[in-house]
Amino acid sequence: MAKKCLEYINELNDYLDGEIDSSLCAEIEAHLGECQNCRIMVDTMRQTVKLCREGKVINLPESLESKLNNLLKERWDKKFGKQG
């Protein structure tokens, strides 16, 4: 990630909420026009907020839910150690 990208990351939540001054907003929008990685990150954040606001519960097939839970537990244990 380029240095310029890192300068904007802390501002993205306020940008998405429309809570930054217009000059910084224009800077971020210009950067998004040039940087595909940041554009993807902002689009992903927007989609995440939208999905959370909709609040739809989607049940996973039991086998997939079990695999996902096992994978998450395995990664947690690997990173933080087994929790008794």
C-alpha positions, 0 to 999 in steps of 0.5 A: 500500500502506498504512503498516500493510501496510508494517509487516508485510511484513518479518514475513510470512516468519516469520509463514508459518513460525510463528516469531513471537510470538503477539501479533504473529501475532494482529495480522497475522491481524487485519490480513489480515482487513481488508486484501485486498491483504495477504491476496492477498500471503500466499496467493500466498506460501503457494502459492509455498512449496507449489509449491516444496516439491512440486518438480514439473517442468512442461515448457512448450510450446517456443514458450511457453518461447522467448517467455518466455525472449526476454521475460525477456532483453529486460527484463533488457537494458532494465533492466541493459544488454546483457550481451556 
